[in-house]
Amino acid sequence: MKANISMLFYLKKQKSYSQEKAPIYLRITVDGQRAEITTNRYCDASRWNSHGGRAIGTKENTKSLNSYLDNFLAKAYEAHRYLFENNKDITADSIKNQILGKSEKAHMLIETFHEHNRKMENLVGLEFASLTYKRYQVSLQHTQSFLQYKYKINDIDVTKIGTEFISEYDYYLRSVRKCNNNTTIKYIKNFGKIIRICLSNGWIIKNPFLNYKGRIKPVNPIHLTQQELQTLADKKFSIERLSLVRDIFLFCCFTGLAYIDVKKLKADEITTGIDGEQWIFTHRQKTSVRTAIPILPMAEKLIQKYKDHPICQNKNILLPVPSNQKMNAYLKEIADLCGINKSFTSHIARHTFATTVTLSNGVPIETVSQMLGHSSLRQTQHYAKILDLKVSQDMKLLKQRLSVAINNDSDKL
């Protein structure tokens, strides 16, 4: 919306005015609201043109005064232009403050990012998972590194962030940080939350992400085949730590629980389900979504194996789960010893439950989705896409049915 602006120089005479000269002020009016600012110059009332707002005369000192006032007015209009081009509020006071160099404190990107992360840290365990907070911390570090790499600065005014900034940041993550497409998009998405904070506070007007077209590429999750799963279960380990990690991994394979959910799982979260059998009733830490999982024989066997373990007894937890870092390090050893040539991580167990243990054995995808604690069926559907074996089995059943139908039709001929 265009503002109505006028500026006028005038002599400010005090009520007790008796001096020959009076101070000259600039009156700024924006949509009927006024602000005034001194020019630090004076003029005789008898030599002042109140209509034109200038001194009258041809002497050198008069020309010099009027020239000073012209420059002062140009500075005022320059202040207005700056506010307009930077999408800042245009008021009489904001123009005055800009002239005086008292413009409002700039809102800085890294400072805003730090404040966001500080609040998120305080809400870990209440609204956010600790891993979510850590991801935003890493995103902040990448943003700081980018500012140093590209602009040689430690922080930047959020009003200076535009489409080019987003494009260059995306390129930096892919080229310098060597992030793959999906990781890059996730970091850009985290950065986008900080931009939305700036937008909602009115610190920036135009969204720099309007022309950004980043897309997550579908990735087929790695899982163990039935043969690989059996090899892992049958393997005998002489090293206790490897045997423990293998058992924790197998428990995840037969329950679908993520590492963090198994680590926090308590014995009292095992209760009798609607069918009279033992179930796991818990909430996923990542999403807080409730999940209910009937306990399969292999999982029950592992629960019984570790129920008297000292760590389980002392901490009232179901299984003595080590740190995720140790889990993944030991799983690599286990994969080598079992001859399984796959990138082994604790999360592969969850994928294995979804594919090899459930979907491949005819469990409906809606049931699998509920046990995995997915908030929508779309999250589960990408597992079904990789099950060539399940497709083969389903098509064999179809062929058999069609063959029977054709044979029956032939007998009628």
Legacy VTK file of the C-alpha trace (Angstrom):
# vtk DataFile Version 3.0
C-alpha trace
ASCII
DATASET POLYDATA
POINTS 413 float
0.000 0.000 0.000
1.415 3.383 -1.031
1.892 5.889 1.817
1.171 9.625 1.529
4.386 11.411 2.460
5.246 15.086 2.748
8.301 16.894 4.110
8.560 20.548 5.050
11.177 22.758 6.703
9.872 25.249 9.262
11.104 27.558 12.002
10.376 26.244 15.448
9.671 29.290 17.585
9.365 28.889 21.341
6.510 30.589 23.148
9.005 32.855 24.863
10.653 33.566 21.521
12.492 36.837 21.504
15.658 36.011 19.627
16.256 37.107 16.074
17.090 33.575 14.906
15.008 30.385 15.344
16.001 26.739 14.826
15.048 25.091 11.520
13.253 21.708 11.764
12.125 19.199 9.159
8.548 17.995 9.618
7.925 14.528 8.181
4.299 13.519 7.644
3.287 9.974 6.657
-0.436 9.254 6.335
-1.250 12.031 8.747
1.295 10.996 11.394
4.099 13.471 12.090
7.687 13.416 13.290
10.142 16.303 13.441
13.902 16.442 13.359
16.289 19.338 13.907
18.621 20.405 11.113
20.990 22.091 13.573
20.669 25.277 11.546
19.052 28.669 12.340
17.430 31.488 10.360
16.022 34.972 10.988
12.242 34.868 11.011
12.194 37.964 8.779
14.257 36.142 6.127
12.279 32.882 6.137
9.777 31.805 3.472
7.360 29.597 5.444
5.545 28.471 2.291
8.657 27.330 0.439
10.540 26.268 3.541
13.720 28.086 2.577
15.651 31.241 3.499
15.112 34.373 1.416
18.036 36.261 -0.112
20.969 36.075 -2.476
23.857 36.415 -0.070
26.418 33.640 0.115
25.427 32.571 3.611
21.764 32.267 2.520
22.721 30.186 -0.541
24.891 27.998 1.676
21.993 27.464 4.149
19.519 26.571 1.390
22.044 24.198 -0.176
22.454 22.485 3.205
18.664 22.138 3.518
18.459 20.655 0.003
21.048 18.035 0.961
19.227 17.355 4.224
15.962 16.799 2.355
17.719 14.496 -0.124
18.986 12.470 2.854
15.402 12.209 4.137
14.148 10.890 0.786
17.090 8.489 0.629
16.020 7.154 4.042
12.511 6.638 2.653
13.891 4.829 -0.414
15.990 2.520 1.761
12.992 1.559 3.886
10.887 0.913 0.799
13.481 -1.237 -1.001
14.127 -3.319 2.119
10.438 -3.942 2.751
10.502 -2.148 6.099
7.611 -0.262 7.681
7.418 3.305 6.396
6.326 5.698 9.122
7.299 9.237 10.064
9.315 7.867 12.992
11.063 5.165 10.919
12.201 7.782 8.370
13.397 10.017 11.190
15.287 7.165 12.853
16.867 6.171 9.541
18.111 9.767 9.053
19.558 9.769 12.568
21.149 6.360 12.080
18.870 4.863 14.710
17.233 2.316 12.442
15.958 -0.805 14.184
18.426 -3.536 15.041
19.042 -5.897 12.142
17.799 -9.446 12.569
20.695 -11.801 11.907
20.416 -15.314 10.478
22.840 -17.225 12.745
21.576 -15.405 15.812
18.017 -16.457 14.914
19.186 -20.033 14.220
20.887 -20.208 17.639
17.736 -18.961 19.365
15.596 -21.543 17.542
17.944 -24.361 18.567
18.079 -23.138 22.159
14.297 -23.332 22.435
14.265 -26.725 20.713
16.856 -28.085 23.174
14.606 -27.067 26.081
11.727 -29.001 24.495
13.659 -32.234 23.849
11.640 -35.060 25.320
8.487 -32.924 25.335
7.897 -31.934 21.717
11.119 -32.961 19.956
13.374 -36.003 19.878
17.031 -35.527 20.767
18.032 -36.652 17.269
15.877 -33.895 15.769
17.694 -31.326 17.895
21.080 -32.762 16.871
20.072 -32.566 13.193
19.285 -28.861 13.562
22.618 -28.355 15.300
24.408 -29.926 12.335
22.299 -27.790 9.981
23.385 -24.686 11.891
27.034 -25.712 11.566
26.633 -26.186 7.812
25.026 -22.737 7.520
27.880 -21.113 9.447
30.450 -22.878 7.279
28.642 -21.754 4.125
28.690 -18.090 5.208
32.431 -18.322 5.799
33.064 -20.194 2.545
30.943 -17.998 0.276
30.888 -14.565 1.897
33.743 -14.633 4.481
31.335 -13.484 7.210
30.072 -14.935 10.493
26.459 -13.793 10.150
24.115 -12.053 7.732
21.050 -9.805 7.909
18.004 -11.947 7.068
16.776 -9.259 4.667
19.757 -10.044 2.422
18.735 -13.691 1.948
17.219 -14.203 -1.481
16.749 -16.885 -4.105
20.427 -16.738 -5.072
21.454 -17.421 -1.456
19.305 -20.584 -1.337
20.648 -21.777 -4.689
24.272 -21.222 -3.628
23.678 -22.949 -0.282
22.202 -25.978 -2.069
25.218 -26.102 -4.386
27.617 -25.775 -1.423
26.060 -28.751 0.388
26.287 -30.924 -2.728
29.748 -29.897 -3.930
31.790 -28.883 -0.883
30.096 -30.935 1.845
29.540 -33.879 -0.560
25.950 -34.415 0.637
23.745 -36.596 -1.544
20.478 -35.247 -2.909
18.193 -36.349 -0.079
20.581 -35.224 2.661
20.927 -31.842 0.950
17.151 -31.430 0.760
16.806 -32.291 4.464
19.351 -29.638 5.480
17.703 -27.084 3.205
14.355 -28.003 4.772
15.788 -27.348 8.252
17.126 -24.008 7.040
13.695 -23.257 5.594
12.158 -23.435 9.063
14.403 -20.558 10.181
13.289 -18.545 7.146
9.641 -19.196 8.038
10.325 -17.802 11.515
11.690 -14.634 9.914
8.649 -14.406 7.626
6.164 -14.875 10.455
7.880 -12.140 12.479
7.753 -9.733 9.541
11.556 -9.439 9.348
11.450 -10.377 5.681
8.556 -9.960 3.267
9.407 -12.097 0.248
9.977 -15.825 0.712
13.375 -16.710 -0.865
12.199 -20.329 -1.286
9.452 -19.472 -3.801
11.534 -20.616 -6.793
13.404 -23.450 -5.044
12.554 -26.845 -6.565
14.386 -29.394 -4.403
12.859 -32.888 -4.478
13.495 -35.965 -2.339
14.421 -38.917 -4.559
12.877 -42.289 -3.608
15.424 -44.704 -2.126
14.929 -48.444 -1.807
15.641 -49.323 1.842
18.192 -52.079 2.442
16.838 -55.180 4.174
17.941 -58.725 4.894
16.552 -61.634 2.904
15.087 -64.675 4.651
18.326 -66.581 4.049
20.480 -63.752 5.420
18.232 -63.416 8.446
18.523 -67.150 9.123
22.309 -67.019 8.719
22.476 -64.207 11.256
20.263 -66.067 13.739
22.247 -69.326 13.432
25.688 -67.719 13.768
27.598 -68.556 16.970
29.813 -65.796 18.353
32.616 -66.347 20.829
32.712 -62.605 21.629
29.936 -61.609 24.029
29.509 -58.047 22.711
28.881 -59.335 19.176
26.376 -61.886 20.429
24.519 -59.164 22.364
24.390 -56.757 19.421
23.221 -59.566 17.109
20.405 -60.365 19.544
19.317 -56.715 19.810
19.339 -56.483 16.021
17.258 -59.663 15.688
14.774 -58.337 18.242
14.332 -55.241 16.046
13.937 -57.484 12.975
11.019 -59.299 14.621
9.329 -56.275 16.225
9.979 -53.447 13.739
11.118 -51.117 16.507
13.740 -48.487 15.741
16.954 -48.436 17.764
15.894 -45.553 20.038
12.539 -47.232 20.766
14.183 -50.519 21.767
16.713 -48.700 23.937
13.969 -47.009 25.975
11.605 -50.004 26.005
10.578 -51.014 29.525
9.371 -54.354 30.829
5.996 -52.883 31.810
5.347 -52.016 28.137
4.861 -55.758 27.544
1.227 -56.545 28.358
-1.571 -58.868 27.331
-3.258 -57.900 24.080
-6.823 -58.308 22.831
-6.096 -61.919 21.814
-4.722 -62.944 25.204
-1.143 -63.013 23.856
1.801 -60.810 24.828
2.075 -57.502 22.966
4.389 -54.499 22.984
2.494 -51.257 23.604
4.668 -48.181 23.266
5.013 -44.793 21.548
7.652 -44.016 18.936
10.052 -41.406 20.243
10.457 -39.839 16.799
6.768 -39.136 16.183
5.017 -39.975 19.503
2.688 -42.215 17.470
1.297 -45.177 19.437
2.327 -48.601 18.189
1.072 -52.038 19.202
3.055 -55.131 18.173
2.226 -58.794 18.899
5.387 -60.541 20.126
6.672 -63.196 17.726
8.422 -66.341 19.088
11.949 -65.131 18.257
11.350 -61.820 20.051
9.880 -63.657 23.074
12.925 -65.930 23.190
15.256 -62.914 23.331
13.164 -61.228 26.043
13.468 -64.329 28.199
17.206 -64.564 27.502
17.924 -61.118 28.938
15.200 -60.679 31.570
17.683 -61.316 34.408
20.514 -59.273 32.906
21.968 -56.867 35.560
21.515 -53.790 33.347
17.883 -54.691 32.694
17.267 -55.217 36.402
18.989 -51.998 37.520
17.509 -49.701 34.861
14.086 -51.358 34.519
14.551 -51.796 30.772
13.692 -54.763 28.587
17.067 -55.259 26.864
20.661 -54.105 27.589
21.016 -51.977 24.464
24.463 -50.353 23.880
24.960 -46.950 22.245
23.924 -46.572 18.615
27.531 -45.832 17.678
28.690 -49.139 19.169
25.730 -50.977 17.647
26.568 -49.844 14.133
30.298 -50.457 14.585
29.734 -54.011 15.855
27.114 -54.726 13.187
29.774 -54.149 10.535
31.916 -56.830 12.211
28.921 -59.140 12.391
28.130 -58.644 8.687
31.706 -59.570 7.765
31.655 -62.677 9.968
28.311 -63.770 8.487
29.411 -63.051 4.912
26.584 -60.580 4.369
27.732 -57.957 1.881
25.387 -55.139 2.884
25.852 -51.809 4.629
24.790 -52.916 8.088
23.161 -50.392 10.433
20.626 -50.802 13.222
17.880 -49.320 11.030
18.136 -52.198 8.531
16.358 -54.314 11.152
13.260 -52.136 10.897
13.314 -52.456 7.103
13.717 -56.232 7.438
10.653 -56.457 9.684
8.591 -54.489 7.163
9.674 -56.557 4.164
11.030 -60.049 4.891
9.186 -60.743 8.156
5.734 -59.252 7.470
4.855 -58.125 3.924
6.584 -61.102 2.283
4.557 -63.428 4.496
1.208 -61.966 3.543
0.650 -59.508 6.384
-1.545 -56.678 4.993
0.238 -53.380 4.479
-2.285 -51.591 6.721
-1.327 -53.889 9.605
2.383 -53.408 8.947
1.923 -49.641 8.890
0.213 -49.716 12.289
2.939 -51.871 13.850
5.666 -49.627 12.451
3.950 -46.613 13.994
3.692 -44.799 10.675
1.387 -41.785 10.675
0.249 -42.500 7.105
0.094 -45.501 4.786
2.315 -43.708 2.247
5.280 -44.123 4.612
4.846 -47.902 4.445
4.152 -48.208 0.727
7.779 -47.752 -0.340
8.583 -51.084 1.342
6.017 -52.879 -0.808
7.644 -51.553 -3.991
10.843 -53.548 -3.455
9.260 -56.930 -2.831
9.757 -58.722 -6.141
9.397 -62.017 -4.305
5.980 -61.031 -2.975
4.914 -59.959 -6.468
6.061 -63.330 -7.792
4.119 -65.192 -5.109
0.960 -63.187 -5.730
1.193 -63.716 -9.482
1.667 -67.487 -9.025
-1.564 -67.583 -7.044
-3.276 -65.607 -9.803
-1.958 -67.990 -12.458
-3.277 -70.966 -10.517
-6.704 -69.387 -10.201
-6.778 -68.497 -13.894
-5.680 -72.008 -14.838
-8.499 -73.520 -12.802
-10.991 -71.132 -14.369
-9.778 -71.927 -17.894
-9.882 -75.690 -17.262
-13.422 -75.413 -15.933
-14.475 -73.479 -19.018
-12.813 -76.092 -21.270
-14.767 -78.922 -19.608
-17.990 -77.146 -20.504
-17.130 -77.114 -24.218
LINES 1 414
413 0 1 2 3 4 5 6 7 8 9 10 11 12 13 14 15 16 17 18 19 20 21 22 23 24 25 26 27 28 29 30 31 32 33 34 35 36 37 38 39 40 41 42 43 44 45 46 47 48 49 50 51 52 53 54 55 56 57 58 59 60 61 62 63 64 65 66 67 68 69 70 71 72 73 74 75 76 77 78 79 80 81 82 83 84 85 86 87 88 89 90 91 92 93 94 95 96 97 98 99 100 101 102 103 104 105 106 107 108 109 110 111 112 113 114 115 116 117 118 119 120 121 122 123 124 125 126 127 128 129 130 131 132 133 134 135 136 137 138 139 140 141 142 143 144 145 146 147 148 149 150 151 152 153 154 155 156 157 158 159 160 161 162 163 164 165 166 167 168 169 170 171 172 173 174 175 176 177 178 179 180 181 182 183 184 185 186 187 188 189 190 191 192 193 194 195 196 197 198 199 200 201 202 203 204 205 206 207 208 209 210 211 212 213 214 215 216 217 218 219 220 221 222 223 224 225 226 227 228 229 230 231 232 233 234 235 236 237 238 239 240 241 242 243 244 245 246 247 248 249 250 251 252 253 254 255 256 257 258 259 260 261 262 263 264 265 266 267 268 269 270 271 272 273 274 275 276 277 278 279 280 281 282 283 284 285 286 287 288 289 290 291 292 293 294 295 296 297 298 299 300 301 302 303 304 305 306 307 308 309 310 311 312 313 314 315 316 317 318 319 320 321 322 323 324 325 326 327 328 329 330 331 332 333 334 335 336 337 338 339 340 341 342 343 344 345 346 347 348 349 350 351 352 353 354 355 356 357 358 359 360 361 362 363 364 365 366 367 368 369 370 371 372 373 374 375 376 377 378 379 380 381 382 383 384 385 386 387 388 389 390 391 392 393 394 395 396 397 398 399 400 401 402 403 404 405 406 407 408 409 410 411 412
